[in-house]
């Protein structure tokens, strides 16, 4: 019974000591410090405190997440604040075929430069990324220091882009498909008739 108790206690303390050692590593190397914006396992948050065994992170949903320190050492962690510079982000948008692509580029740049939390140096840029199935696809790249609330900035840009597109007659299309349907009674040579459906 004593042996079983000691084995169970040892197994229980194994993770504790792993977290403790990882805490010393994090504090020594300073890969993560209080105030940093980090992304771990798909969750973005601001580091509140780095302890010996656990680290507390304040998420964008205003929730405090307690992370074992071994996760900061063993898993992939993105520290957005590590370089001390602004970070680049992206807003994607598609426009209808036939749209004035140069006007689309100008509108996207104007919307980005018109936001007070988008950096002018380095400035935003627009890439014509692809000829999509139903749209001409563009990506707006911009830099910002507000890493923690970047989703709000992206939302502001989307509102501004939608308004400017409406004012300039630029359409954001919805997916469309052409479907060929067999008509047994058709007098045409191939026996098919074409029908356009929206999806």
PELIN-V803851 format. One record per residue. N is the residue number from 1. RES is the residue in three letters. PHI is phi in degrees with one decimal (NA if undefined). Layout:
n->N res->RES phi->PHI
n->N res->RES phi->PHI
This chain:
n->1 res->UNK phi->NA
n->2 res->UNK phi->-65.2
n->3 res->UNK phi->-63.2
n->4 res->UNK phi->-62.5
n->5 res->UNK phi->-64.4
n->6 res->UNK phi->-67.6
n->7 res->UNK phi->-62.9
n->8 res->UNK phi->-63.2
n->9 res->UNK phi->-66.3
n->10 res->UNK phi->-64.5
n->11 res->UNK phi->-65.3
n->12 res->UNK phi->-68.1
n->13 res->UNK phi->-83.9
n->14 res->UNK phi->-60.5
n->15 res->UNK phi->-66.3
n->16 res->UNK phi->-60.2
n->17 res->UNK phi->-70.9
n->18 res->UNK phi->-61.5
n->19 res->UNK phi->-64.0
n->20 res->UNK phi->-65.2
n->21 res->UNK phi->-64.3
n->22 res->UNK phi->-62.4
n->23 res->UNK phi->-61.7
n->24 res->UNK phi->-63.3
n->25 res->UNK phi->-64.3
n->26 res->UNK phi->-63.9
n->27 res->UNK phi->-68.1
n->28 res->UNK phi->-74.9
n->29 res->UNK phi->-82.8
n->30 res->UNK phi->55.8
n->31 res->UNK phi->-70.3
n->32 res->UNK phi->-134.2
n->33 res->UNK phi->-131.2
n->34 res->UNK phi->-59.2
n->35 res->UNK phi->96.6
n->36 res->UNK phi->-70.2
n->37 res->UNK phi->-98.5
n->38 res->UNK phi->-124.5
n->39 res->UNK phi->-126.9
n->40 res->UNK phi->-138.3
n->41 res->UNK phi->54.1
n->42 res->UNK phi->82.4
n->43 res->UNK phi->-104.6
n->44 res->UNK phi->-105.2
n->45 res->UNK phi->-161.5
n->46 res->UNK phi->-101.9
n->47 res->UNK phi->-69.6
n->48 res->UNK phi->-91.3
n->49 res->UNK phi->-155.6
n->50 res->UNK phi->-106.6
n->51 res->UNK phi->-97.6
n->52 res->UNK phi->-69.4
n->53 res->UNK phi->-111.8
n->54 res->UNK phi->-134.7
n->55 res->UNK phi->-125.0
n->56 res->UNK phi->-99.1
n->57 res->UNK phi->-124.9
n->58 res->UNK phi->-96.8
n->59 res->UNK phi->-81.0
n->60 res->UNK phi->-68.5
n->61 res->UNK phi->-89.8
n->62 res->UNK phi->60.4
n->63 res->UNK phi->-118.2
n->64 res->UNK phi->-87.0
n->65 res->UNK phi->-109.4
n->66 res->UNK phi->-97.2
n->67 res->UNK phi->-113.6
n->68 res->UNK phi->-61.2
n->69 res->UNK phi->-64.0
n->70 res->UNK phi->-65.1
n->71 res->UNK phi->-68.1
n->72 res->UNK phi->-73.2
n->73 res->UNK phi->-96.9
n->74 res->UNK phi->-92.7
n->75 res->UNK phi->-102.5
n->76 res->UNK phi->-75.5
n->77 res->UNK phi->-120.2
n->78 res->UNK phi->-101.4
n->79 res->UNK phi->-103.3
n->80 res->UNK phi->-70.2
n->81 res->UNK phi->-96.0
n->82 res->UNK phi->-61.7
n->83 res->UNK phi->-82.9
n->84 res->UNK phi->68.6
n->85 res->UNK phi->-120.5
n->86 res->UNK phi->-69.4
n->87 res->UNK phi->-116.4
n->88 res->UNK phi->-89.6
n->89 res->UNK phi->-130.5
n->90 res->UNK phi->-135.6
n->91 res->UNK phi->-124.1
n->92 res->UNK phi->-101.5
n->93 res->UNK phi->-151.9
n->94 res->UNK phi->-119.3
n->95 res->UNK phi->-124.8
n->96 res->UNK phi->-68.5
n->97 res->UNK phi->-59.5
n->98 res->UNK phi->96.6
n->99 res->UNK phi->-70.5
n->100 res->UNK phi->-73.7
n->101 res->UNK phi->-66.4
n->102 res->UNK phi->-68.7
n->103 res->UNK phi->-67.8
n->104 res->UNK phi->-59.5
n->105 res->UNK phi->-60.1
n->106 res->UNK phi->-62.0
n->107 res->UNK phi->-62.9
n->108 res->UNK phi->-61.9
n->109 res->UNK phi->-65.9
n->110 res->UNK phi->-63.1
n->111 res->UNK phi->-65.0
n->112 res->UNK phi->-67.9
n->113 res->UNK phi->-68.7
n->114 res->UNK phi->-79.9
n->115 res->UNK phi->-92.1
n->116 res->UNK phi->-70.3
n->117 res->UNK phi->-104.1
n->118 res->UNK phi->-101.7
n->119 res->UNK phi->-73.9
n->120 res->UNK phi->-90.6
n->121 res->UNK phi->-136.8
n->122 res->UNK phi->-69.5
n->123 res->UNK phi->-81.4
n->124 res->UNK phi->-70.2
n->125 res->UNK phi->-145.6
n->126 res->UNK phi->-120.3
n->127 res->UNK phi->-114.0
n->128 res->UNK phi->-84.3
n->129 res->UNK phi->-84.6
n->130 res->UNK phi->-169.8
n->131 res->UNK phi->-94.2
n->132 res->UNK phi->-76.3
n->133 res->UNK phi->-61.5
n->134 res->UNK phi->-126.7
n->135 res->UNK phi->-154.4
n->136 res->UNK phi->-90.1
n->137 res->UNK phi->-99.3
n->138 res->UNK phi->-125.3
n->139 res->UNK phi->-126.5
n->140 res->UNK phi->-99.4
n->141 res->UNK phi->-101.9
n->142 res->UNK phi->-148.3
n->143 res->UNK phi->-113.2
n->144 res->UNK phi->-152.7
n->145 res->UNK phi->-91.5
n->146 res->UNK phi->-83.5
n->147 res->UNK phi->-73.6
n->148 res->UNK phi->-72.1
n->149 res->UNK phi->-110.6
n->150 res->UNK phi->-65.3
n->151 res->UNK phi->-64.1
n->152 res->UNK phi->-68.1
n->153 res->UNK phi->-64.7
n->154 res->UNK phi->-60.5
n->155 res->UNK phi->-64.4
n->156 res->UNK phi->-58.7
n->157 res->UNK phi->-65.9
n->158 res->UNK phi->-64.9
n->159 res->UNK phi->-60.2
n->160 res->UNK phi->-65.4
n->161 res->UNK phi->-63.2
n->162 res->UNK phi->-61.0
n->163 res->UNK phi->-64.7
n->164 res->UNK phi->-65.7
n->165 res->UNK phi->-62.9
n->166 res->UNK phi->-62.5
n->167 res->UNK phi->-66.1
n->168 res->UNK phi->-105.5
n->169 res->UNK phi->70.1
n->170 res->UNK phi->-96.3
n->171 res->UNK phi->-103.0
n->172 res->UNK phi->-93.4
n->173 res->UNK phi->-78.5
n->174 res->UNK phi->-106.7
n->175 res->UNK phi->-60.3
n->176 res->UNK phi->-131.1
n->177 res->UNK phi->-134.9
n->178 res->UNK phi->-98.4
n->179 res->UNK phi->-116.9
n->180 res->UNK phi->-99.1
n->181 res->UNK phi->-112.8
n->182 res->UNK phi->-75.9
n->183 res->UNK phi->-120.4
n->184 res->UNK phi->-65.4
n->185 res->UNK phi->-92.8
n->186 res->UNK phi->-69.9
n->187 res->UNK phi->-91.0
n->188 res->UNK phi->-70.5
n->189 res->UNK phi->-65.6
n->190 res->UNK phi->-91.3
n->191 res->UNK phi->71.8
n->192 res->UNK phi->-121.6
n->193 res->UNK phi->-128.2
n->194 res->UNK phi->-98.0
n->195 res->UNK phi->-135.7
n->196 res->UNK phi->-95.5
n->197 res->UNK phi->-119.9
n->198 res->UNK phi->-100.7
n->199 res->UNK phi->-130.5
